[in-house]
Amino acid sequence: MPVCHSAVRLGGMVAVAVLAVGLTAGCSRARSSTYERDRLVAELTEVLREEALRVENEARRERLVTGLIQVRDLMTGKAPVPQGGPSAADGPVPKGMEGPPPDWARMFAPRSLIIGFFTQSKNFDDVPGPDGLEVRLQPLDQFGDPTKAVGSYRIEVFQYRSHTGEKRGRRLGHWFVSVLDAKANRRYYDPVDRSYVFPLLWDHDIDEGSAVIVQATYYPPGGFTQKLFAQRLIRIEAAPPEPKAEADEASRNPTAR
């Protein structure tokens, strides 16, 4: 399929998807459960993802996939997680997982953990500037394929030190998120890029433009003993300039265009 035709088709499907979700959320009171809405959004997003992956231009393809993720999050209204929380070790073990897991479960159990490329600082309110992080974690099985991972996740952010052997400096934030049942999986798992997406609020501002180390630890449920670990260096994005400030600058210097 040519790129232009694929893009046009995808744009039309996005419009249909948004309209369908709006109608479902606003008019279908008989099935007005949040689960039904989120299920429909997930199904529509997965269909659109298949179309986006047909776009040959890599940069455009990544932008389209990212846009689908943002539309999905807007429709489902995912709330960010505050800092702190109970220790991951204190979380309950899912029913039926108290003993040693069967061989088939071990076959597809997570063996490694990746912090996704689109992990970034995030603005969750109307005030300019980032006030948290959107962390994307992708567990991989022994075959190197993305897999779902029941358990708990500890996410930490450290100041980055460039001229020392130990790159982690002062800890700037930490969160515990448990994914121990179907409801939590529906809330955090993103079928578009097949990873867990955790929106995290920090307690104190982190300087814009500064480099930080995001560190994630996965704690498996009972019977699984392999704890997984991953790190990624990211930069806290600066807030975009306010439109009014740009207009004032243009009026003071009309030739600078």
Secondary structure, 3 states (H helix, E strand, C coil): CCHHHHHHHHHHHHHHHHHHHHHHHHHCHHHCCHHHHHHHHHHHHHHHHHHHCCCCCHHHHHHHHHHHHHHHHHHHCCCCECCECCCHHHCCCCCCCCCCCCHHHHHCCCCEEEECCCCEEECCCCCCCCCEEEEEEEEECCCCCECCCCEEEEEEEEEECCCCCCCEEEEEEEEEEEECCHHHHHHHEECCCCEEEEEEECCCCCCCCCEEEEEEEEECCCCCCCCEEEEEEEECCCCCCCHHHHHHHHHHCCCCC
